[in-house]
Amino acid sequence: MRAYNYVVDITPDFEEVHYRIRAIDFDQQSYEGRRTLYMPQYFKENNVIVKLAIDLMTHETVHQYQFEERTLIAKRIKAGKGC
């Protein structure tokens, strides 16, 4: 995932602001077969974003985001089967 292949969702909360970085064309890239193609840490232009994520995210937060993303993928699969 190159630096231009993601978008930052900003969600204001009462006491703080939440940032979420999301891939915008994962489905298209996943056909490549090389996992490094869509992993941001393998591209030097993403080093600043990767360092920021490593510094700010805890293991619990990472697991929470993984669970949420898997849930969203499952919902898209179910919706696609109904078409």
DSSP file (Angstrom, degrees, kcal/mol; ACC not computed):
  #  RESIDUE AA STRUCTURE BP1 BP2  ACC     N-H-->O    O-->H-N    N-H-->O    O-->H-N    TCO  KAPPA ALPHA  PHI   PSI    X-CA   Y-CA   Z-CA
    1    1 A M              0   0    0      0, 0.0    42,-0.2     0, 0.0    37,-0.1   0.000 360.0 360.0 360.0 110.3    0.0    0.0    0.0
    2    2 A R    >   -     0   0    0     35,-0.1     3,-2.2     1,-0.1    41,-0.0  -0.227 360.0 -96.6 -73.7 168.8    1.7    3.1   -1.2
    3    3 A A  T 3  S+     0   0    0      1,-0.3     3,-0.5     2,-0.1    -1,-0.1   0.758 125.6  51.4 -59.5 -25.5    1.4    6.5    0.6
    4    4 A Y  T 3  S+     0   0    0      1,-0.2    -1,-0.3     3,-0.0    -2,-0.0   0.310  93.4  76.6 -95.9   9.1   -1.3    7.5   -1.9
    5    5 A N  S <  S+     0   0    0     -3,-2.2    19,-2.2    19,-0.0    20,-0.6   0.102  87.4  61.8-106.6  21.6   -3.4    4.3   -1.4
    6    6 A Y  E     -A   23   0A   0     -3,-0.5     2,-0.3    17,-0.3    17,-0.2  -0.958  61.2-148.9-141.7 163.2   -5.0    5.1    2.0
    7    7 A V  E     -A   22   0A   0     15,-2.7    15,-2.9    -2,-0.3     2,-0.6  -0.959  16.4-131.2-130.2 148.6   -7.3    7.7    3.5
    8    8 A V  E     -A   21   0A   0     -2,-0.3     2,-0.5    13,-0.2    13,-0.2  -0.902  15.5-154.2-103.9 117.8   -7.4    9.0    7.1
    9    9 A D  E     -A   20   0A   0     11,-3.6    11,-2.3    -2,-0.6     2,-0.5  -0.809   9.2-159.8 -88.4 126.0  -10.8    9.0    8.7
   10   10 A I  E     -A   19   0A   0     -2,-0.5     9,-0.2     9,-0.2    -2,-0.0  -0.939   9.1-175.7-110.5 121.3  -11.0   11.7   11.4
   11   11 A T  E     -A   18   0A   0      7,-3.2     7,-2.9    -2,-0.5     2,-0.2  -0.936  15.5-145.9-120.0 108.5  -13.8   11.3   14.0
   12   12 A P  E     -A   17   0A   0      0, 0.0     5,-0.2     0, 0.0     2,-0.2  -0.508  19.2-173.0 -72.6 140.8  -14.2   14.0   16.6
   13   13 A D        -     0   0    0      3,-2.6     0, 0.0    -2,-0.2     0, 0.0  -0.673  40.3 -94.3-121.1 177.6  -15.3   12.9   20.1
   14   14 A F  S    S+     0   0    0     -2,-0.2     3,-0.1     1,-0.2    -1,-0.0   0.915 120.8  16.4 -62.3 -43.3  -16.3   14.8   23.1
   15   15 A E  S    S+     0   0    0      1,-0.1     2,-0.3    -3,-0.0    -1,-0.2   0.640 132.0   7.1-107.5 -17.8  -12.8   14.8   24.7
   16   16 A E        -     0   0    0     -5,-0.1    -3,-2.6     2,-0.0     2,-0.4  -0.904  69.1-104.5-153.5 177.9  -10.5   13.9   21.9
   17   17 A V  E     -A   12   0A   0     -2,-0.3     2,-0.4    -5,-0.2    -7,-0.0  -0.941  27.1-148.0-115.2 135.9  -10.2   13.2   18.1
   18   18 A H  E     -A   11   0A   0     -7,-2.9    -7,-3.2    -2,-0.4     2,-0.4  -0.874   8.8-160.7-105.9 135.3   -9.9    9.6   16.7
   19   19 A Y  E     -A   10   0A   0     -2,-0.4     2,-0.4    -9,-0.2    -9,-0.2  -0.930   7.1-175.2-114.7 138.2   -7.9    8.9   13.6
   20   20 A R  E     -A    9   0A   0    -11,-2.3   -11,-3.6    -2,-0.4     2,-0.5  -0.987  13.3-151.1-135.8 124.7   -8.3    5.8   11.5
   21   21 A I  E     -A    8   0A   0     -2,-0.4     2,-0.4   -13,-0.2   -13,-0.2  -0.841  21.8-177.7 -97.7 124.9   -6.1    4.9    8.5
   22   22 A R  E     -A    7   0A   0    -15,-2.9   -15,-2.7    -2,-0.5     2,-0.1  -0.963  27.8-119.5-128.3 139.8   -7.9    2.8    5.9
   23   23 A A  E     -A    6   0A   0     -2,-0.4   -17,-0.3   -17,-0.2     3,-0.1  -0.483  18.6-161.9 -69.7 144.4   -6.8    1.3    2.6
   24   24 A I  S    S+     0   0    0    -19,-2.2   -18,-0.1    -2,-0.1    -1,-0.1   0.598  83.5  25.2-107.0 -13.0   -8.8    2.6   -0.4
   25   25 A D  S  > S+     0   0    0    -20,-0.6     4,-1.8     1,-0.1     5,-0.2  -0.101  71.9 132.7-141.5  42.6   -8.0   -0.1   -3.0
   26   26 A F  H  > S+     0   0    0      1,-0.2     4,-2.2     2,-0.2    -1,-0.1   0.904  72.8  56.5 -59.6 -43.6   -7.2   -3.2   -1.0
   27   27 A D  H  4 S+     0   0    0      1,-0.2     4,-0.5     2,-0.2    -1,-0.2   0.895 107.6  48.0 -58.8 -42.0   -9.5   -5.4   -3.2
   28   28 A Q  H >4 S+     0   0    0      1,-0.2     3,-0.7     2,-0.2    -1,-0.2   0.901 115.6  44.0 -66.1 -40.8   -7.7   -4.4   -6.4
   29   29 A Q  H >< S+     0   0    0     -4,-1.8     3,-1.9     1,-0.2     4,-0.4   0.760  97.1  73.6 -77.8 -24.3   -4.2   -5.0   -4.9
   30   30 A S  G >< S+     0   0    0     -4,-2.2     3,-0.6     1,-0.3    -1,-0.2   0.698  84.6  68.0 -67.7 -16.1   -5.0   -8.3   -3.2
   31   31 A Y  G <  S+     0   0    0     -3,-0.7    -1,-0.3    -4,-0.5    -2,-0.1   0.660  82.0  78.1 -73.3 -15.0   -5.1  -10.1   -6.6
   32   32 A E  G <  S-     0   0    0     -3,-1.9    -1,-0.2    -4,-0.1    -2,-0.2   0.874  89.6-141.9 -63.3 -38.5   -1.4   -9.5   -6.9
   33   33 A G    <   +     0   0    0     -3,-0.6     2,-0.7    -4,-0.4    -1,-0.1   0.224  67.8 107.6  94.4 -15.7   -0.5  -12.3   -4.6
   34   34 A R    >   -     0   0    0     -5,-0.2     3,-1.5     1,-0.2     4,-0.4  -0.870  55.9-158.6 -97.6 115.1    2.4  -10.6   -2.9
   35   35 A R  G >  S+     0   0    0     -2,-0.7     3,-1.2     1,-0.3     4,-0.2   0.807  88.2  66.3 -64.4 -28.0    1.4   -9.6    0.6
   36   36 A T  G >  S+     0   0    0      1,-0.3     3,-0.8     2,-0.2    -1,-0.3   0.703  85.7  73.8 -66.7 -16.9    4.1   -6.9    0.7
   37   37 A L  G <  S+     0   0    0     -3,-1.5    -1,-0.3     1,-0.2    -2,-0.2   0.831 107.4  30.6 -65.9 -31.2    2.3   -5.0   -2.0
   38   38 A Y  G <  S+     0   0    0     -3,-1.2    -1,-0.2    -4,-0.4    -2,-0.2   0.139  95.3  98.9-116.7  20.5   -0.4   -3.9    0.4
   39   39 A M    X   -     0   0    0     -3,-0.8     3,-1.8    -4,-0.2     4,-0.1  -0.933  62.0-152.4-106.9 114.5    1.6   -3.7    3.7
   40   40 A P  G >  S+     0   0    0      0, 0.0     3,-1.6     0, 0.0     6,-0.3   0.745  85.6  69.7 -61.4 -27.2    2.5    0.0    4.3
   41   41 A Q  G 3  S+     0   0    0      1,-0.3    -5,-0.1     9,-0.1     6,-0.0   0.628  88.6  66.1 -69.6 -10.7    5.7   -0.7    6.3
   42   42 A Y  G <  S+     0   0    0     -3,-1.8     2,-0.5    -6,-0.2    -1,-0.3   0.419  89.0  75.2 -90.1   2.3    7.5   -2.0    3.2
   43   43 A F  S X  S-     0   0    0     -3,-1.6     3,-2.0   -42,-0.2     4,-0.2  -0.965  71.1-147.1-118.7 124.8    7.5    1.4    1.4
   44   44 A K  G >  S+     0   0    0     -2,-0.5     3,-1.5     1,-0.3     4,-0.3   0.773  96.0  65.6 -63.1 -26.7    9.9    4.0    2.5
   45   45 A E  G 3  S+     0   0    0      1,-0.3    -1,-0.3     2,-0.1     3,-0.2   0.657 100.1  53.8 -70.3 -12.1    7.5    6.9    1.7
   46   46 A N  G <> S+     0   0    0     -3,-2.0     4,-2.7    -6,-0.3     3,-0.3   0.383  75.3 105.3 -97.4   2.6    5.2    5.5    4.5
   47   47 A N  H <> S+     0   0    0     -3,-1.5     4,-2.6     1,-0.2     5,-0.2   0.848  78.1  51.7 -55.3 -39.5    7.9    5.5    7.2
   48   48 A V  H  > S+     0   0    0     -4,-0.3     4,-2.1    -3,-0.2    -1,-0.2   0.928 113.4  43.7 -65.1 -44.4    6.5    8.6    9.0
   49   49 A I  H  > S+     0   0    0     -3,-0.3     4,-2.4     2,-0.2    -2,-0.2   0.905 114.0  50.7 -67.0 -41.8    3.0    7.1    9.1
   50   50 A V  H  X S+     0   0    0     -4,-2.7     4,-2.5     2,-0.2    -2,-0.2   0.920 111.0  48.5 -63.0 -44.0    4.2    3.7   10.2
   51   51 A K  H  X S+     0   0    0     -4,-2.6     4,-2.5    -5,-0.2    -1,-0.2   0.907 110.3  51.9 -62.7 -41.7    6.3    5.3   13.0
   52   52 A L  H  X S+     0   0    0     -4,-2.1     4,-1.9    -5,-0.2    -2,-0.2   0.925 111.1  47.1 -60.0 -45.2    3.4    7.3   14.2
   53   53 A A  H  X S+     0   0    0     -4,-2.4     4,-2.4     1,-0.2    -2,-0.2   0.906 112.5  49.3 -64.4 -42.0    1.2    4.2   14.3
   54   54 A I  H  < S+     0   0    0     -4,-2.5    -1,-0.2     1,-0.2    -2,-0.2   0.899 113.5  46.9 -64.1 -40.6    3.9    2.2   16.2
   55   55 A D  H  < S+     0   0    0     -4,-2.5    -1,-0.2    -5,-0.2    -2,-0.2   0.835 122.2  33.1 -70.0 -32.7    4.3    5.0   18.7
   56   56 A L  H  < S+     0   0    0     -4,-1.9     2,-0.4    -5,-0.2    -2,-0.2   0.717  99.8  80.8-102.2 -22.9    0.7    5.6   19.4
   57   57 A M     <  -     0   0    0     -4,-2.4     2,-0.2    -5,-0.2     3,-0.0  -0.702  59.8-152.0 -95.7 136.9   -1.1    2.3   19.1
   58   58 A T     >  -     0   0    0     -2,-0.4     4,-2.2     1,-0.1     5,-0.1  -0.511  32.9-106.4 -92.3 168.5   -1.2   -0.3   21.8
   59   59 A H  H  > S+     0   0    0      1,-0.2     4,-2.4     2,-0.2     5,-0.2   0.874 121.9  54.5 -62.8 -36.6   -1.6   -4.1   21.2
   60   60 A E  H  > S+     0   0    0      2,-0.2     4,-2.1     1,-0.2    -1,-0.2   0.908 107.9  48.9 -63.7 -41.6   -5.2   -3.9   22.5
   61   61 A T  H  > S+     0   0    0      2,-0.2     4,-2.5     1,-0.2    -2,-0.2   0.907 110.2  51.3 -64.4 -42.3   -6.0   -1.2   19.9
   62   62 A V  H  X S+     0   0    0     -4,-2.2     4,-2.4     1,-0.2    -2,-0.2   0.929 111.1  47.3 -60.4 -46.1   -4.4   -3.1   17.1
   63   63 A H  H  X S+     0   0    0     -4,-2.4     4,-2.3     1,-0.2    -1,-0.2   0.871 110.5  53.1 -64.6 -36.5   -6.5   -6.2   18.0
   64   64 A Q  H  X S+     0   0    0     -4,-2.1     4,-2.4     2,-0.2    -2,-0.2   0.934 110.7  46.2 -63.5 -45.8   -9.6   -4.1   18.2
   65   65 A Y  H  X S+     0   0    0     -4,-2.5     4,-2.7     2,-0.2    -2,-0.2   0.885 111.0  52.8 -65.2 -38.9   -9.0   -2.7   14.7
   66   66 A Q  H  X S+     0   0    0     -4,-2.4     4,-2.4     2,-0.2    -1,-0.2   0.932 110.5  47.6 -60.9 -45.1   -8.3   -6.1   13.3
   67   67 A F  H  X S+     0   0    0     -4,-2.3     4,-2.1     1,-0.2    -2,-0.2   0.919 112.7  49.0 -61.5 -44.6  -11.5   -7.4   14.7
   68   68 A E  H  X S+     0   0    0     -4,-2.4     4,-2.3     1,-0.2    -2,-0.2   0.911 111.6  48.6 -63.2 -42.9  -13.5   -4.5   13.3
   69   69 A E  H  X S+     0   0    0     -4,-2.7     4,-2.4     2,-0.2    -1,-0.2   0.902 111.1  50.0 -65.1 -40.9  -11.9   -4.8    9.9
   70   70 A R  H  X S+     0   0    0     -4,-2.4     4,-2.4     2,-0.2    -1,-0.2   0.880 109.9  51.7 -64.7 -37.1  -12.7   -8.6    9.8
   71   71 A T  H  X S+     0   0    0     -4,-2.1     4,-2.1     2,-0.2    -2,-0.2   0.916 109.9  48.7 -64.3 -43.3  -16.3   -7.8   10.8
   72   72 A L  H  X S+     0   0    0     -4,-2.3     4,-2.1     2,-0.2    -2,-0.2   0.892 111.1  50.3 -63.8 -39.8  -16.6   -5.3    8.0
   73   73 A I  H  X S+     0   0    0     -4,-2.4     4,-2.2     2,-0.2    -2,-0.2   0.922 109.6  50.8 -63.9 -43.6  -15.1   -7.8    5.5
   74   74 A A  H  X S+     0   0    0     -4,-2.4     4,-2.4     1,-0.2    -2,-0.2   0.892 109.2  51.2 -61.6 -39.8  -17.6  -10.5    6.6
   75   75 A K  H  X S+     0   0    0     -4,-2.1     4,-2.4     1,-0.2    -1,-0.2   0.895 109.7  49.8 -64.8 -39.5  -20.5   -8.0    6.2
   76   76 A R  H  X S+     0   0    0     -4,-2.1     4,-2.1     2,-0.2    -2,-0.2   0.883 110.4  50.6 -66.9 -36.8  -19.4   -7.2    2.7
   77   77 A I  H  X S+     0   0    0     -4,-2.2     4,-1.7     2,-0.2    -2,-0.2   0.933 111.9  46.9 -64.5 -45.8  -19.1  -10.9    1.8
   78   78 A K  H  X S+     0   0    0     -4,-2.4     4,-1.0     1,-0.2    -2,-0.2   0.906 112.8  49.4 -63.5 -40.9  -22.6  -11.6    3.1
   79   79 A A  H  < S+     0   0    0     -4,-2.4     4,-0.3     1,-0.2     3,-0.3   0.868 109.3  53.3 -66.2 -35.5  -24.0   -8.6    1.2
   80   80 A G  H >< S+     0   0    0     -4,-2.1     3,-0.9     1,-0.2    -1,-0.2   0.824 103.7  55.5 -69.2 -31.7  -22.3   -9.8   -1.9
   81   81 A K  H 3< S+     0   0    0     -4,-1.7    -1,-0.2     1,-0.2    -2,-0.2   0.763 101.3  59.4 -71.5 -24.5  -23.8  -13.2   -1.7
   82   82 A G  T 3<        0   0    0     -4,-1.0    -1,-0.2    -3,-0.3    -2,-0.2   0.583 360.0 360.0 -80.2  -9.2  -27.3  -11.6   -1.6
   83   83 A C    <         0   0    0     -3,-0.9    -1,-0.2    -4,-0.3    -2,-0.1   0.478 360.0 360.0 -77.5 360.0  -26.8   -9.9   -5.0
